[in-house]
Amino acid sequence: MNAGKKRFYIISLIAICLLLFFTVEAKSNNPCFDCHSDIKVEIHSVLACTECHQDLQNISNFPHKAPLLPVDCGSCHGDLSNEYEKSLHGVALKKGVSDAPRCKSCHGTHDIKSKNDSTSQTARSNIPDICGKCHGSLKFVERQKGILSANPYIAYRKSIHGEAIAGGATKAAICTDCHGSHNLKPPNDENSLVSKKNIASTCGKCHYGIYKVFEESIHGKAARAGVSDAPTCTDCHGIHAIKSHINPKSSVSEAAISITTCPKCHGEGSVIEKPCRNCKGAGLERTRKRLQVKIPPGADEGQSLRLRSEGNAAQGGRPGDLYVRVHLKPHRSFKRQGDDVLYETRISFPKAVLGGELEVPCIDGRARLKIPPGTSSGTIFKLEGKGFPHLEGWGRGNQLVRVDVDIPHELSKRQQELLMEFAREIGEKL
């Protein structure tokens, strides 16, 4: 280490030691600590009590009469004090609003620490909780009815920004990033960081790439031109309760974007601020309607019937079409095979052997079927033109009649004798 640097470090160390000495000495000789020994002064420890409590300068007899006048932080922090006086909070305080925050509401009193100290009330990770002291109180929000429409603190805590801060991500957006700190203004003030005019550039401080894309979009150009209904970041993403686009509950999720978010202004460039209960601003109301549907002859399983203009209504256009899908209910006697219909029945042994006639049901009446002698079990007969009508074209399918021979299980003595005689006649040995 060269002599110059060594001399610099020695002088700096001596200066720090002297500063600490005089600070401790000032504290030890300070009559305030005779009564207020429990007060721990942090970043302002280099200041005398009278520099903040200036009314003490004219007091010689201690202990003084309480209370002291409010501290004027503007005597040192003039620029910030001027910003605060013009802010939403400062204006409210001038009007006598008891809920309006003062300097000590956010920074503390004697225990004020640097914002770079992680234990400071105004440390970056602690800012949401400081704002939440007021904006997270249900009673406070209720008293501000007409100004606050919801509980912003609770909404923020559940947002992607709030969850990131809670998880230790120090660069995630906090209240002061969007609203400002001492110069906070209401959203309807055009100079507010969260006004319609400025919200995109405010979000763009972190999301610069997306901001530049938005600026060149039809929405961004409309917003820059002063179109009051032009959608900006918060119209689509929400305000405090912003969620990731991959979150199903997000207003910009794949499912929500085209169903609920974009239809808010219907592509018309305007948003209905106070939607009615029935349509919720969509301009369309969901209702139930019973229709008579004509089923054409020959309609088959799975076919769709188109009913023109009976589907969902549309903004600025004709309603869509309704498609009715056909499902066939099983029948206890008939089975469909394309345009043919199958009917299964049984015939007696004598009729199978000797032949005869059989009356069978059809889908539109009855028909007589001639059974030839020697009919085997499982034989299928065809009744032409007795099936289903051809859906596309003329004519009808056929009815197929499958017959099975009914073998008797219990025979009378006479019936057994006759069958034995028949067996002997054909040379059957039983």
Secondary structure, DSSP 4 states (H G I P E B T S, - for coil): --HHHHHHHHHHHHHHHHHHHHHHHHHHT-GGGGT-TT----TTTTS-HHHHSGGGGG--SSSPPSPPPPP-GGGT-HHHHHHHHHSHHHHHHHTT-TT---HHHHH-STT---TTSTTSTTSGGGHHHHHHHHHT-HHHHHHTBTTBSS-HHHHHHTSHHHHHHHTT-TTS--HHHHH-STT---TTSTTSTTSTTTHHHHHHTT-HHHHHHHHTSHHHHHHHTT-TT---HHHHH-SSS---TTSTTSTTSHHHIIIIIGGGTTTTT---SS--TTTTTSS----------PPPTT--TT-EEEETT-S--BTTB----EEEE--PPP-SSEEEETTEEEEEEEEEHHHHHH-EEEEEEETTEEEEEEE-TTPPTTEEEEETT-SPBPSSSSSB--EEEEEEEE--S---HHHHHHHHHHHHHTT---
